[in-house]
Amino acid sequence: MSDTRSELAPETPIELSVIVPCLNEELNIPELVERILGVFREGSLAGELILVDDGSTDGTKTTIEALSTAHPGLVVGCFHPQNRGITAAWRTGAAAARGKLVSIIDADLQYQPEDLLRLRRELYEHSVDVVQGWRSAVGRRRDRRYHLSRGLNYLLNKTFGMSLQDSKSGFVMCAREVFQDLLTYKGSYFYWQSFILVAAHAKGYSYKEVETLFEQRRQGVSFLDGHEVGAVARSFYDLGKAVWEYRVDRIPADIATQYLRRHPVVDRSPERDPVTAARWRAYLAAFNHTHWMITRDVEHYYETLRKTQWLTPEQTRELQDEKLRRLLRHCYRNVPYYRARMQELKLRPEDIHGQEDLHKLPFLTKADIRRHLYFDIMSENHDKSQVLKITTSGSTGEPFVCYADRAQLEFRWAATLRAQEWTGYRFGDPTVRLWHQTIGMTRWQAARERADAILSNRTFIPIFELSDDNLSGTIERIAGVQPVLMDGYAEALDFLARYVKNVKSTGEVAARPRAIMSSAQTLPLPSRRLIEEAFGCKVFDKYGSREFSGIAYECDAHEGHHVVAEGYIVEVLRDGRPAKPGEIGEVVITDLNNFCMPFVRYRIGDLAEAMDPAVPCPCGRGAPRVGRIEGRVQSIIRGTDGRYLPGTFFAHYLKEFDYAIKRFQVVQEERDAITFRVVKGGRFSQQVLDEVLATFRHYLGERMRIAVEFEDDIALIRTGKHLASVSRLNVDFQRAAPAVILPPGQDGAAG
């Protein structure tokens, strides 16, 4: 940039906007402008200086107008007819700012404008969210105001659990959206500007202090001069307000909530009736006692998600990009794996402005995670007591370990409840869940799971104990519940639907939920039609995985799966480029919420159909969509004595044996016999194998013949996954007892 530059073209991308509140500062502003423009030249950065006249009574307004005329595009004037205070001036400046970064500095030249370059350097080099310049004691007058300031700093540190040198310094630099977020407070304060770092701390932003030189005011008068005693009294009042807002009434650090404060939407979700609302409050009151790891903070995420679903597609993408930028700053600062990968590519977090830049980042694979899991892929600054180990083999047949933090788990829970409501379900309605029983749970966890089911009016149907002898009873039990919603594995729903169709000829089957939510495996169109015809209701498909839980869900329009966009960015790639609408491509996922072990551009191993983002969904929700999903095949293994076992069983059970079984596949080609193909893990033993085979026989029957074949590897299928279970038998129900039926003409739907 030339030193002779006197103006900035309107189309020039602005890197830094410097916001300066001005109250009767006509003698200071000319030098301030000269020095800040000099900083822009010295730092070779595109910047703008926003001077906000806050109701001055001297010549400040005229001076600002003259400087704006002299430096078009570089100096911007904003004007308040009456004095509204520093925070209002910051808000006005933030609204006018075009810069990617924002800095605030006083107009009185007590802070040195040249330190703007130091703040910028620290922000980038340390990849923190906020940098604050703290006022050095060098040359600073130790008068009454100094000691009052130190006393307030001590109180703020002790009250809010911080250790800042100068918590109330007004010399700060951060991303523009971060600054706008910090300014979204609820209370009415005299001097909120004293709490800007308190807000950053409470909202979960990372911050760093930089010592800066501070000079005494040479021209003009501070608004505090002569009013110190009154200012102290007001500050104590403000402190009480801040304690309530940032400690007592504190909400989880959630960017989406702050985004909604800046971009409010009309919540079009159905309102709860009084009875449902009362049940919901009672349920939440007991929530911490019926769950492990997650807390009733789920209510916050749920209420936020009910609103963010109505953001426009453009707003949804803007929210995702803001979350992405914060995630990458965290990764670069606290996760050595990502820092090393980005440094290899000569990338820094500020090089990724949004999803359009994601292609610059490398992919993450399961092999990468396995190789770096206990070395450098977990965050170095996370409280490990707030982290949950997740083990899965899913559809791969290869055990896999990852970790999720409490905030992400709470977000998942809330996103699931929101998606269930898309089916017509409301909290407290009777539901049926085809579940995995207690495999992988401790007794304590299983007890809490059952207590939660009672409080939420959910009935569990053990899906790993199906047989010819109990299928009729299973359908009868579902009919007795009269569920509004039934959810379960696609393969289990398909299996029950085949049974229902087989015995339906003499009348209507009584098991008639209003909606079904399918998950875990691919739901081909013939399977969907079979389930809908058998149970007389629509199927809402869910796409998820153990790493992320629900990734995308169908709404009542049934035109693709809405990505849980507040939590994930889903790319569908074909030969490395974004797939065109209608094309099948590889699914790549970036988790925007899991900070303890970030997943950035994770190749999950599934294929999906791309959909046109320019075509809105009829439901009015702004989240992007993906079409049909490929990669997780349904299978039912037939045991002896008329038993049936969904293939999902093997993934659930064997995930805890990752130390001994590296990869597996279960194949059935004839009745009463399966082949168990195993790639041995490092701690494989005959004892482990005997335990596994005994469990197989417990569920499949003691007469089940099991051939064990040890392999060096198991071939991948088209999606890049290992097919964990394969059955080549056709299921029939010749020995099945009659299902519960109603006489023709009667309706078995829930009332």
C-alpha positions in Angstrom: 0.0 0.0 0.0 1.4 3.4 -0.9 2.4 5.9 1.8 0.7 8.6 -0.3 -2.7 6.9 -0.2 -5.4 9.3 0.8 -8.5 7.3 0.3 -9.8 3.8 0.2 -11.9 2.3 -2.6 -15.3 1.2 -1.5 -14.8 -2.3 -2.8 -11.5 -2.8 -0.9 -11.9 -5.5 1.8 -11.3 -3.9 5.2 -9.2 -5.9 7.6 -9.4 -3.6 10.6 -12.0 -1.1 11.8 -10.9 1.2 14.7 -13.9 2.6 16.6 -13.3 5.7 18.7 -16.0 7.3 20.9 -15.6 11.0 21.0 -17.0 13.4 23.6 -15.6 17.0 23.4 -12.3 15.8 21.9 -11.7 18.4 19.1 -8.1 19.0 20.2 -7.1 15.3 20.3 -8.8 14.0 17.2 -6.5 15.4 14.5 -3.4 13.9 16.0 -5.3 10.6 16.7 -6.3 10.4 13.0 -2.8 11.2 11.8 -1.3 8.5 14.0 -3.9 5.8 13.2 -3.6 6.3 9.5 0.1 6.1 10.0 -0.4 2.7 11.7 -2.4 1.5 8.7 0.5 2.5 6.4 3.2 1.0 8.6 1.3 -2.3 8.9 0.3 -2.4 5.2 -3.2 -3.1 6.2 -6.5 -2.0 4.8 -8.2 -0.1 7.7 -10.8 2.4 8.5 -11.2 4.8 11.4 -14.7 5.3 12.7 -15.1 8.4 14.9 -18.4 8.4 16.8 -19.3 11.9 18.1 -21.4 11.2 21.3 -23.2 14.5 21.6 -20.2 16.8 21.9 -20.8 20.4 22.8 -17.5 21.7 21.4 -16.2 21.6 17.8 -15.8 17.7 17.7 -18.5 17.2 15.1 -17.1 19.8 12.7 -13.6 18.4 13.1 -14.8 14.8 12.4 -16.7 16.0 9.3 -13.6 17.8 8.0 -11.4 14.8 8.6 -13.9 12.5 6.8 -13.9 14.8 3.8 -10.1 14.9 3.8 -9.7 11.1 4.0 -12.7 9.5 2.2 -13.2 5.8 3.0 -10.4 5.9 5.6 -12.2 8.2 8.2 -15.9 7.6 8.8 -18.0 9.9 11.0 -21.0 8.8 13.0 -23.0 11.3 15.1 -25.2 11.1 18.2 -27.4 14.2 18.7 -27.3 13.7 22.5 -24.7 12.0 24.7 -25.6 8.3 25.0 -22.5 6.8 26.6 -19.4 4.8 25.5 -21.2 1.5 25.0 -23.8 3.1 22.7 -21.0 4.7 20.7 -19.3 1.3 20.4 -22.6 -0.2 19.1 -22.9 2.6 16.5 -19.4 2.1 15.4 -19.8 -1.7 15.2 -22.9 -1.2 13.0 -20.9 1.0 10.6 -17.8 -1.2 10.6 -16.8 -3.1 7.5 -13.6 -4.6 8.9 -13.0 -8.3 9.6 -11.4 -7.1 12.9 -12.6 -4.4 15.2 -10.6 -2.4 17.7 -11.8 0.1 20.3 -9.6 2.9 21.6 -10.2 6.1 23.5 -9.9 9.5 21.7 -7.8 11.1 24.4 -4.5 9.6 23.2 -3.8 8.0 26.6 -3.5 4.6 24.8 -0.9 4.7 22.1 -2.4 4.1 18.6 0.9 2.4 17.5 0.0 -0.4 19.9 -2.8 -1.4 17.5 -0.2 -3.3 15.5 0.9 -5.2 18.6 -2.7 -6.2 19.4 -3.2 -7.4 15.9 0.1 -9.4 16.0 -0.9 -11.1 19.3 -4.4 -11.8 18.0 -3.0 -13.6 15.0 0.0 -15.3 16.5 -1.9 -16.7 19.5 -5.2 -17.3 17.6 -7.2 -16.0 20.6 -10.7 -14.5 20.2 -9.9 -11.2 22.1 -6.8 -9.3 22.8 -6.8 -6.5 25.4 -4.1 -3.9 26.0 -3.6 -3.4 29.7 -2.4 -0.1 31.0 1.2 -0.3 32.1 2.2 1.4 35.4 5.2 3.0 33.6 4.8 6.7 33.9 1.2 6.4 35.2 0.2 8.8 37.9 -0.7 7.0 41.1 -3.6 9.3 42.0 -7.0 8.5 43.5 -8.4 7.4 40.1 -5.6 4.9 39.7 -6.2 3.3 43.1 -10.0 3.2 42.5 -9.3 1.5 39.2 -7.0 -1.1 40.8 -9.6 -1.8 43.5 -12.3 -2.4 40.9 -10.0 -4.7 38.9 -9.4 -6.7 42.1 -13.2 -7.0 42.7 -13.9 -8.1 39.1 -11.1 -10.7 39.2 -12.4 -12.2 42.5 -16.0 -12.0 41.6 -15.8 -13.6 38.1 -12.8 -16.0 38.6 -10.4 -14.1 36.4 -6.8 -13.0 36.9 -6.5 -10.0 34.6 -4.0 -7.2 35.0 -6.5 -4.6 33.9 -10.0 -6.0 33.3 -11.6 -2.6 32.6 -9.2 -1.4 30.0 -11.0 0.0 26.9 -8.3 -1.0 24.4 -9.5 -4.2 22.8 -9.2 -6.0 19.4 -11.2 -9.0 18.2 -13.3 -10.2 15.2 -16.2 -8.0 14.4 -18.8 -10.7 15.2 -17.1 -11.3 18.5 -17.4 -7.6 19.4 -21.0 -7.5 18.4 -21.6 -10.6 20.6 -19.9 -9.0 23.6 -22.2 -6.0 23.2 -25.4 -8.1 23.4 -26.0 -7.8 27.2 -29.3 -7.8 28.9 -28.9 -5.6 32.0 -29.1 -1.8 32.3 -25.7 -0.5 33.4 -24.1 2.9 34.1 -20.7 1.8 32.9 -21.0 -1.5 31.1 -17.6 -0.8 29.4 -15.9 -2.0 32.6 -17.3 -5.5 31.9 -16.2 -6.2 28.4 -13.6 -8.8 29.4 -16.0 -10.2 32.0 -18.5 -10.8 29.1 -15.7 -12.4 27.0 -14.9 -14.7 29.9 -18.5 -15.6 30.6 -19.3 -16.3 27.0 -16.3 -18.7 26.6 -14.1 -16.6 24.4 -10.4 -17.0 24.7 -8.4 -13.8 25.5 -4.9 -12.5 26.0 -3.5 -9.4 27.6 -0.8 -7.2 26.2 1.0 -4.6 28.3 0.7 -1.2 26.6 2.1 2.2 27.6 -0.5 4.6 29.0 -0.1 8.4 29.2 -1.9 11.0 31.2 -4.5 13.0 29.4 -3.0 16.2 27.9 -6.0 17.9 26.4 -9.7 17.9 27.3 -11.5 16.6 30.4 -12.6 13.1 31.3 -16.3 12.6 32.0 -15.2 11.1 35.3 -13.2 14.1 36.5 -14.7 15.4 39.7 -17.3 12.6 39.8 -15.2 9.8 41.2 -17.4 9.1 44.3 -20.6 8.9 42.3 -18.8 6.7 39.8 -17.8 4.3 42.5 -21.3 4.0 43.8 -22.6 3.4 40.2 -19.8 0.8 39.7 -21.0 -1.2 42.7 -24.5 -1.1 41.3 -23.2 -2.3 38.0 -21.2 -5.1 39.7 -24.4 -6.5 41.2 -26.1 -6.4 37.8 -23.1 -8.1 36.2 -23.0 -10.9 38.9 -26.7 -11.7 38.1 -26.1 -11.6 34.3 -22.8 -13.3 34.0 -22.8 -15.7 36.9 -26.3 -16.4 38.4 -28.4 -16.2 35.2 -25.5 -17.3 33.0 -26.4 -19.3 29.9 -24.1 -21.8 28.2 -21.5 -20.2 25.8 -23.5 -20.6 22.6 -22.8 -18.5 19.5 -26.2 -19.3 18.2 -27.9 -17.6 21.1 -25.9 -14.5 20.6 -26.5 -14.6 16.9 -30.3 -14.6 17.5 -29.9 -11.5 19.7 -28.4 -9.7 16.7 -30.7 -11.3 14.1 -34.0 -12.1 15.9 -36.5 -14.4 14.1 -40.1 -15.3 14.5 -40.4 -18.7 16.2 -43.0 -20.6 14.2 -42.8 -23.7 16.3 -46.1 -24.9 17.8 -46.7 -23.6 21.3 -47.0 -26.1 24.1 -50.3 -26.5 25.8 -50.4 -26.0 29.6 -50.3 -29.7 30.3 -47.3 -30.3 28.1 -45.5 -27.3 29.4 -46.1 -28.5 33.0 -44.7 -32.0 32.2 -41.7 -30.4 30.5 -40.9 -28.3 33.5 -41.2 -31.3 35.8 -39.0 -33.4 33.5 -36.3 -30.7 33.5 -36.4 -30.5 37.3 -35.3 -34.1 37.5 -33.0 -34.0 34.5 -29.7 -34.0 36.3 -30.7 -37.1 38.2 -31.8 -39.1 35.2 -28.8 -38.5 33.0 -25.1 -38.8 33.1 -22.6 -36.3 31.7 -25.3 -34.0 30.3 -27.2 -31.5 32.4 -30.4 -29.5 32.1 -28.5 -26.9 30.0 -30.1 -28.9 27.2 -33.1 -26.7 27.7 -31.1 -23.7 26.5 -29.9 -25.5 23.4 -33.3 -26.8 22.7 -35.0 -23.4 23.0 -32.3 -21.8 20.8 -32.7 -24.5 18.1 -36.4 -24.0 18.0 -35.7 -20.5 16.8 -32.6 -21.0 14.6 -34.4 -23.5 12.4 -36.3 -20.5 11.0 -33.2 -18.5 10.0 -33.0 -17.9 6.3 -30.5 -20.0 4.3 -28.2 -17.0 4.1 -28.4 -16.4 7.9 -27.8 -20.1 8.6 -24.7 -20.1 6.5 -23.5 -16.9 8.2 -24.0 -18.5 11.6 -22.1 -21.6 10.4 -19.2 -19.5 9.1 -19.0 -17.6 12.4 -18.9 -20.9 14.3 -16.3 -22.2 11.9 -14.0 -19.3 12.4 -14.1 -19.6 16.1 -13.5 -23.4 15.9 -10.5 -22.9 13.7 -9.0 -20.3 16.1 -9.4 -22.9 18.9 -7.9 -25.7 16.8 -4.8 -23.7 15.9 -4.3 -22.5 19.5 -5.1 -25.6 21.5 -5.0 -28.7 19.2 -1.4 -29.6 18.1 -2.6 -31.9 15.3 -4.4 -29.1 13.5 -1.8 -26.5 14.2 0.8 -28.7 12.6 -1.4 -29.6 9.6 -2.2 -25.9 9.0 1.4 -24.8 9.3 2.5 -27.5 6.8 0.0 -25.8 4.4 1.1 -22.3 5.4 -2.4 -21.6 6.6 -3.6 -19.6 9.6 -7.1 -19.4 11.0 -7.7 -16.0 9.5 -7.2 -17.5 6.0 -10.5 -19.4 6.4 -13.2 -16.8 6.2 -16.0 -19.3 5.8 -17.2 -22.4 4.0 -16.0 -21.2 0.7 -12.4 -21.6 2.0 -12.9 -25.1 3.6 -11.2 -26.7 0.6 -7.9 -25.2 1.7 -7.9 -27.5 4.8 -6.9 -31.2 4.7 -9.3 -34.0 5.2 -9.4 -35.9 8.5 -9.7 -39.7 8.3 -10.4 -42.5 10.8 -6.8 -43.6 10.4 -5.6 -40.1 11.3 -7.7 -40.2 14.5 -6.5 -43.6 15.5 -2.9 -42.6 14.9 -3.1 -39.3 16.8 -5.8 -40.1 19.4 -3.5 -40.3 22.4 -0.9 -37.9 21.1 -2.1 -34.6 19.8 -5.6 -34.5 18.4 -7.4 -33.7 21.6 -7.6 -30.1 22.9 -5.0 -29.2 25.5 -7.2 -26.8 27.4 -10.3 -29.0 28.0 -11.5 -30.1 31.4 -11.3 -33.9 30.9 -14.0 -34.5 33.6 -16.4 -32.9 31.1 -15.5 -35.3 28.2 -17.2 -38.6 27.3 -15.5 -41.5 25.5 -17.5 -42.7 22.6 -16.7 -46.2 21.1 -18.3 -47.5 18.0 -17.7 -49.8 15.1 -20.9 -48.7 13.4 -21.2 -50.0 9.9 -17.5 -50.4 9.5 -16.9 -53.5 11.5 -13.8 -51.8 12.9 -13.9 -50.4 16.5 -13.3 -46.7 16.7 -12.8 -44.4 19.6 -13.4 -40.7 19.8 -14.4 -38.1 22.5 -17.1 -35.5 22.8 -17.4 -32.7 25.4 -20.5 -32.0 27.5 -21.6 -29.0 25.5 -21.7 -31.0 22.3 -23.6 -33.9 24.0 -26.2 -31.5 25.3 -26.5 -29.9 21.8 -27.1 -33.4 20.3 -29.8 -34.2 22.8 -31.6 -30.9 22.0 -31.2 -31.4 18.2 -32.8 -34.8 18.5 -35.8 -33.5 20.4 -36.3 -30.7 17.8 -36.2 -33.2 15.0 -38.7 -35.5 16.7 -41.1 -32.6 16.8 -40.9 -32.4 13.1 -42.8 -35.7 13.0 -45.8 -34.2 15.0 -44.5 -35.5 18.3 -44.7 -33.2 21.4 -42.9 -33.9 24.6 -44.8 -36.2 26.9 -46.6 -38.0 24.0 -46.3 -41.8 24.3 -43.4 -43.1 22.3 -41.8 -46.5 21.5 -38.1 -47.0 21.0 -36.7 -50.1 19.5 -33.5 -50.1 21.6 -30.2 -51.9 22.1 -31.1 -52.9 25.7 -28.2 -52.2 28.1 -25.3 -53.4 26.0 -22.3 -51.1 26.8 -24.0 -49.5 29.8 -23.2 -49.8 33.5 -26.1 -50.7 35.8 -26.1 -47.1 37.0 -26.4 -45.8 33.5 -29.1 -48.3 32.6 -31.1 -47.4 35.7 -31.0 -43.7 34.7 -32.0 -44.5 31.2 -35.1 -46.3 32.4 -36.0 -43.6 34.8 -35.7 -41.1 32.0 -38.0 -43.3 29.9 -40.7 -43.2 32.6 -40.5 -39.5 33.0 -40.7 -38.9 29.2 -43.4 -41.5 28.6 -41.1 -43.7 26.5 -41.5 -47.5 26.2 -38.4 -49.6 25.3 -38.8 -52.6 23.0 -35.7 -54.9 23.3 -34.8 -55.4 19.6 -32.1 -57.9 20.2 -34.4 -60.5 21.6 -36.9 -61.0 18.7 -38.2 -64.5 17.9 -41.1 -66.3 16.3 -42.5 -66.8 19.8 -42.5 -63.1 20.8 -43.1 -61.2 17.6 -46.9 -61.2 18.2 -46.4 -60.0 21.7 -44.0 -57.3 20.5 -46.7 -56.0 18.1 -49.3 -56.3 20.9 -47.1 -54.3 23.2 -46.6 -51.5 20.7 -50.3 -51.4 20.1 -50.9 -51.2 23.8 -48.8 -48.1 24.0 -50.5 -46.4 21.1 -47.4 -44.4 20.4 -47.4 -41.0 18.6 -43.8 -41.8 17.6 -41.9 -45.0 17.1 -38.2 -44.8 16.4 -35.5 -47.5 15.8 -33.0 -49.0 13.5 -34.1 -49.2 9.8 -33.4 -52.9 9.7 -35.5 -53.6 12.7 -38.4 -51.5 11.4 -38.2 -53.2 8.1 -38.2 -56.6 9.8 -41.2 -55.8 11.9 -43.0 -54.4 8.9 -42.5 -57.6 7.0 -43.9 -59.5 9.9 -46.9 -57.2 10.1 -47.5 -57.5 6.3 -47.4 -61.3 6.6 -50.2 -61.4 9.2 -52.3 -58.5 8.1 -54.6 -60.2 5.6 -57.5 -60.7 8.1 -57.7 -57.1 9.3 -55.9 -53.9 10.4 -52.9 -54.4 12.7 -53.4 -52.5 15.9 -49.8 -51.2 16.1 -50.4 -47.8 14.4 -48.0 -45.0 15.5 -48.6 -41.6 14.0 -45.0 -41.4 12.8 -41.9 -43.5 12.6 -38.3 -42.3 12.8 -35.8 -44.5 11.1 -32.0 -44.5 11.8 -28.7 -46.3 11.7 -29.0 -47.9 8.2 -29.9 -46.8 4.7 -33.6 -46.6 4.0 -34.2 -47.6 0.4 -37.4 -46.6 -1.2 -38.9 -50.1 -1.2 -38.1 -50.4 2.6 -39.7 -47.1 3.3 -42.9 -48.0 1.4 -43.1 -51.4 3.2 -42.8 -49.8 6.6 -45.3 -47.0 5.8 -47.8 -49.5 4.4 -47.4 -51.9 7.3 -47.8 -49.3 10.1 -50.1 -46.8 8.2 -47.9 -43.7 8.8 -45.1 -41.7 7.4 -41.4 -42.5 8.0 -39.0 -39.7 8.9 -35.5 -40.8 8.1 -32.5 -39.8 10.3 -28.9 -39.7 9.1 -26.4 -40.0 12.0 -23.4 -41.7 13.4 -21.9 -42.4 16.8 -19.3 -39.7 16.3 -22.0 -37.1 15.9 -25.4 -38.5 16.7 -28.0 -37.0 14.4 -26.4 -35.2 11.5 -29.5 -34.7 9.3 -33.3 -35.3 9.6 -36.3 -35.4 7.4 -39.0 -32.8 8.0 -42.7 -33.3 7.1 -42.1 -32.3 3.5 -40.0 -35.5 3.0 -37.8 -33.7 0.5 -34.3 -34.6 1.6 -32.6 -34.5 5.0 -32.1 -31.1 6.8 -28.6 -30.9 8.1 -28.4 -29.9 11.8 -26.6 -26.8 10.5 -26.1 -25.2 13.9 -23.8 -28.1 14.7 -22.4 -29.4 11.4 -21.2 -28.4 8.0 -21.8 -31.2 5.6 -19.9 -31.3 2.2 -21.0 -33.7 -0.5 -17.9 -34.0 -2.8 -17.5 -35.7 -6.2 -13.8 -36.1 -7.3 -12.9 -33.4 -4.7 -15.3 -30.8 -5.9 -18.8 -30.0 -4.6 -21.2 -32.5 -6.1 -23.9 -31.1 -8.4 -27.6 -31.4 -7.5 -28.6 -35.0 -8.1 -25.0 -36.4 -8.0 -23.9 -38.9 -5.5 -20.8 -37.8 -3.6 -18.6 -38.5 -0.5 -19.9 -37.1 2.8 -17.4 -34.9 4.6 -18.4 -33.4 8.0 -17.1 -30.6 10.1 -18.4 -30.6 13.7 -18.8 -27.0 14.8 -19.4 -27.7 18.5 -17.1 -30.4 19.7 -14.1 -28.5 21.0 -12.4 -31.2 23.0 -11.7 -33.3 19.9 -12.5 -31.3 16.8 -13.6 -33.0 13.6 -12.7 -30.8 10.7 -13.4 -32.1 7.2 -13.9 -35.7 8.5 -14.4 -38.4 5.9 -17.1 -40.4 7.5 -17.3 -43.0 4.8 -20.8 -42.5 3.6 -22.2 -41.4 0.2 -25.1 -39.0 -0.2 -27.0 -37.3 -3.0 -26.3 -33.5 -3.3 -29.3 -31.2 -3.4 -29.6 -27.7 -4.8 -29.0 -25.1 -2.0 -30.9 -22.5 -4.0 -34.1 -24.5 -3.9 -35.9 -23.9 -0.5 -37.6 -26.6 1.4 -41.4 -26.2 1.5 -41.3 -26.4 5.3 -39.6 -23.0 5.5 -36.5 -24.1 7.4 -33.3 -22.6 6.2 -30.9 -25.5 6.9 -29.2 -27.0 3.9 -30.3 -30.5 2.8 -28.8 -33.7 1.5 -30.7 -36.4 -0.4 -30.7 -40.1 -0.1 -27.9 -41.7 2.0 -25.8 -44.7 1.0 -23.4 -46.7 3.0 -25.1 -48.5 5.8 -26.7 -51.7 4.7 -29.6 -53.4 6.6 -29.2 -57.0 7.7 -31.1 -59.5 9.9 -29.2 -62.6 11.1 -31.5 -65.6 11.7 -30.7 -67.6 14.8 -31.9 -71.0 15.9 -35.3 -71.7 17.4 -36.9 -68.9 15.4 -34.7 -66.1 16.7 -33.8 -62.9 14.7 -30.9 -60.5 15.4 -30.5 -57.2 13.7 -26.9 -56.7 12.4 -26.6 -53.6 14.5 -26.2 -55.9 17.5 -22.6 -56.9 16.5 -21.5 -53.2 16.2 -22.9 -52.4 19.6 -21.5 -55.4 21.3 -18.1 -55.6 19.7 -17.2 -51.9 20.1 -15.9 -52.7 23.6 -13.4 -55.2 22.3 -11.4 -52.8 20.1 -8.2 -53.9 22.0 -8.6 -57.5 20.8 -10.6 -57.4 17.5 -9.4 -54.9 15.0 -12.0 -55.6 12.4 -14.9 -58.1 12.0 -17.6 -59.3 9.7 -20.5 -61.6 10.3 -21.8 -63.5 7.3 -24.8 -65.9 7.2 -25.4 -68.0 4.1 -27.4 -70.9 5.6 -29.7 -71.4 8.5 -28.4 -72.1 11.9 -24.9 -71.1 10.9 -22.8 -67.9 10.6 -19.2 -67.2 9.8 -17.4 -64.8 12.1 -14.5 -63.2 10.2 -11.9 -61.5 12.4 -8.9 -59.4 12.0 -7.0 -59.8 15.2 -6.1 -56.8 17.4 -2.9 -56.4 19.4 -4.4 -57.9 22.6 -6.4 -60.7 21.0 -6.7 -63.9 23.1 -8.7 -67.1 23.0 -10.4 -66.0 26.2 -11.8 -63.0 24.5 -12.9 -65.0 21.5 -14.7 -67.6 23.8 -16.5 -64.7 25.6 -17.6 -63.2 22.3 -18.8 -66.5 20.9 -20.7 -67.3 24.1 -22.6 -64.0 23.9 -23.4 -64.7 20.2 -24.9 -68.0 21.2 -26.9 -66.3 24.0 -28.7 -64.2 21.4 -28.7 -66.5 18.4 -29.3 -69.8 20.2 -27.0 -72.4 21.7 -27.4 -74.6 18.6 -26.0 -71.9 16.3 -22.9 -73.1 14.4 -20.2 -70.4 14.4 -17.2 -70.8 12.1 -14.4 -68.4 13.0 -12.1 -67.3 10.2 -9.0 -65.1 10.9 -8.2 -62.7 8.1 -5.4 -60.2 7.4 -8.0 -57.7 6.1 -11.6 -57.4 5.2 -12.5 -55.8 1.8 -14.1 -52.4 1.6 -17.4 -51.9 -0.1 -18.2 -49.0 -2.5 -18.6 -46.4 0.2 -15.2 -47.1 1.7 -16.6 -49.0 4.6 -16.4 -52.6 5.7 -19.7 -54.5 5.6 -20.0 -55.5 9.3 -22.8 -58.1 8.9 -24.3 -59.8 5.8 -27.2 -62.2 5.6 -28.1 -63.9 2.4 -31.2 -65.6 3.8 -34.8 -64.6 3.1 -36.8 -64.1 6.3 -40.1 -65.9 6.6 -42.6 -66.1 9.4 -44.1 -69.5 8.8 -43.8 -70.4 12.5 -44.9 -67.0 13.8 -47.9 -66.7 16.1 -50.7 -64.4 14.8 -50.3 -60.7 15.3 -52.8 -58.6 17.2 -55.4 -57.5 14.6 -58.6 -55.5 14.6 -61.7 -56.4 12.7 -61.9 -54.7 9.3 -63.1 -51.1 9.5 -61.7 -50.3 13.0 -58.9 -47.8 13.4 -56.0 -48.8 15.5 -54.3 -45.3 15.5 -53.5 -43.6 18.7 -56.1 -41.2 20.0 
